[in-house]
Amino acid sequence: MPTYKTPGVYVEEISVFPPSVAQVETAIPAFIGYTEKATKTTLNDLNMLPTRISSLKEFEQYYGNAFPETISLNVVETQDSGAVIARDLTIASVSTIKFYLYYQLQMYFRNGGGPCYIVSVGLFSANPGAAAINTALTNGLAAVEGVDEPTLLVFSDTNILSAAQHNALSSAALAQAGKLMDRFAIIDVHESSATPLTDIAAFRSSSDLGNNNLSYGAAYYPMIKTSLTPHYTNATTTIAVHDDGAGGDGPFLGATLATVLAADETFYREINNKLADALLQHQIDLYPSGAVAGIYATVDAARGVWKAPANISIFGIRGTVVNVTDEQQGQMNVDAGSGKSVNAIRTFNGRGTLVWGARTLAGNDNEWRYISVRRFYNMVEESVKKASANFVFEPNNANTWVKVRAMIENFLTLQWRAGALAGAKAEDAFFVRVGLGQTMSAQDILEGRLIVEIGMAAVRPAEFIILRFSHMMQQS
């Protein structure tokens, strides 16, 4: 209360409304992998610096394109009276793709992804081996820890790692998510065979993966067949066979497309157009984590983080590399031994390819079995934590307690109305307790602790729908 000394009229504004809780973003993935370049400006090296982008074009501006694959072409011509009347092109070989970050981002944005963070762990021109990639990805994960906004962790370029390295990296991501309690790891099951249960068993039993922080991540299987084609450049594409149709070799035998372009632009354009069509027979198989991250973003935006990111179509794909049966998924979904659940991606007639699982790795945990429950709690905890920072060093008395309780109750009421909490009435859906004798002792207050207890009845997905039919006797 100010002290007034001069006669006059004074205005005082009295705050009667409690502060509000602003919901944090829930689907901001951090993609960690190798890039063509890592430069925002000539003075700003983005290598190992988590950088926020909003589109694939922005990624291309800062980080370049995909790794240009080495492609070998066969060109066979048909002549009539010395004139070329037709050219057939086939692809003799395409190099094995090693760096996948660009392709993962394409799938992320095709499936509804929005803003995300990129952590370039190095330039793929260095052509690092498995040991260097493993170290770089581990360092990239450490770099993300200091950034507050990311809520999902996604790795690319783990395809070259051994199963042990892959699983250890997944364990490190789970550990970071469990430590910070504001993010969730999307994990790909390392695939080394065409037998689903073999790969799943190896994944579950891996000592490198362990059993800690399992509720902070979800695993997906199998790889998906995308509609993406390998990236190439004129310099990395060579005509290995040039049959001129007259029993001899054409002039461009052994030439790159860059050489062809400089010598004969018309021939180049024809070959380049045919190459684009031929590459449709070499579309890329990908681990599903990038597409799944996009689905998380889509579901969060359309329904809310409390809706399970499952029974959702994946766009931009032709199916899965391995077909998972009902019996196989049953063993993937529930495992009494390890307790680790693995979510299947499956193709159904007339429905397309769907994410057909909604469990965290802690599949036998009644509290944290479902992805939507874990991520909803992450969102509420982080939102309330940030809002409560305004009350640090405020008087620890009833006036402050009332404001804190009202602030949290208003936020949870909105979540209940949106359908995130179960209960016919708000008091059945959540509770917020704070006060001396309720959550705090006199000693707590003397030591400066303001303790708030929050309980929520989060909705859970209907994973198993059971329809019971019976015969009925004729009544009339």
PyMOL commands that set and color helices and strands:
alter all, ss='L'
color gray80, all
select helices_A, chain A and resi 56-63+101-110+124-126+130-145+158-160+163-180+196-205+214-216+234-236+257-263+265-282+289-302+326-333+371-391+398-418+426-429+442-446
alter helices_A, ss='H'
color red, helices_A
select strands_A, chain A and resi 29-35+39-41+44-45+51-53+71-80+83-94+116-123+152-155+184-188+217-221+224-226+237-243+285-286+312-313+317-320+342-348+352-356+430-434+452-456
alter strands_A, ss='S'
color yellow, strands_A
deselect
rebuild
show_as cartoon
